[in-house]
Each structure stands twice: as C-alpha cells, then as structure tokens.
C-alpha cells in the first residue's frame, strides 16, 4: 500500500517576504518566489527524506507530494525527525504533512 500525501499552500508574497527575506542575501526575491512556488516530490520521508522535507519547508518550499508506505515504530526513534511516542503507528507521510502544512 502506498501512502501519498500532498501538501500545497497558496503563496502569500507578504508572508513570504516576512519569513524568508533573510534569504535574499543568497537568493534574489524572484528566486525565493520561484522556490516557494516549486512543486516537489519526496519519496520516502524517513531518516533522510523527513529531514529534507524540513529543510526545504524552512527554505520556503510550500508544495510537496510525500510518498511513504511505512509507519513509525520503535526502531525509528534514533533517526527519524517525525518520530515521537505519539506518532508510533502513524504513517510517516501524514506526520510530516501535518508538521509543515502551516
């Protein structure tokens, strides 16, 4: 079974400027807007994919499709960013989606 979650947000350019204006030393305003409007697919949101989703969301990417059929269990505790006691048994893609949907 494949668990596929989409996370897509409308772009508020003022909020974008407030949140990611510090990036303008690295990216131009136009490049930051392009990053925010980009659509990305992340297959596997465990150890590496979960961290990448966080880094990309914190960089301004607002549109993701997350695919991961797995759920969190006890052996994920030391390496998965979305693992918490209350996420055991939940689909990894759903947990990551909820974390970054706003």
N, C-alpha and C positions, 0 to 999 in steps of 0.2 A: 504494500500500500504506500502510495506517495502522498506526503503531506506538503501541500503547496499553499503558501500564504502570500498575498500581495499587500504591499504597504505603499500607498500612493497618496501624496498630500498636495493640495493646491499650493502654489507658490505665492507667498505674501512678501513682496520685494522689500517693504519696510522692515519686516521682521527679519528677513534675510540679512539686510544691512546691519541691523542691531546685533544679531547673533554672530555673524561671520565677517563683519567689517575688519576685524583684526587680520583676516587672511589676505586683505588687499595688498599687503607687502609682498606676498608670494604670488597671488593671483590678481588679475585685474577684476574690476567689478563685473565686466561682461563674462569673464571666465568663471567667476563664482556663480553667476546666474546660470551658466551652462552646466556647471557641476550640480547645482540644485535641481535643474530640470532633467538631468540624465535619468535613464531607467536602467537599473542593474539587476542581474540575475545572480544569486548566490546559491550554489548547490552544496548543501552540507553546512549547517550552522552550528557545528560542534566546536571543538577547540579552536581551530583556525578561522573557520567561516563566521563564528559568533563574534570573534574579536574584529575581523574585517568589517562586519556589519556595524559594529560600534564605531570604529574609526571613520568609516565612510559617513555614517549618520552625523557624527560630530564635526565632520568636514563640510556638511551641508547637503549631502545627497538625500533626497526626500522620497525617491521612488524605487522600491525594491520588490523583487519577487524572490521569496525564500523557499527553497525546496529541501526538505529533510524528512525522511520517513521515521526517524528514530525519536524516542522519548528519553528524557533524563532518568538515569538510575544512579545507584550509589557509587558505581565506579567512575562516574563523571566528575566527582566532587573536586578533584585537584587540578582540573584543566579546562573546564567549560565555564565561560563567563556568565551564562544564564542559569547555572546550577545553584539552587538553594534548596533547603529542606522542603519548602512549599512548592517547588517545581518538579519534584520527583514524580514520574509518571506522566508528565505533561509533554506534548510534542515540542521539540526544540524550536521549530519554526514559529509556533504560536507564541512561545515565551519571548523570543527575540522580537517578534512583531509588536507585541504589547509593550515592550520596553521602549521602543523607538517610534511608536505611532504618533506621538505628540511632540 
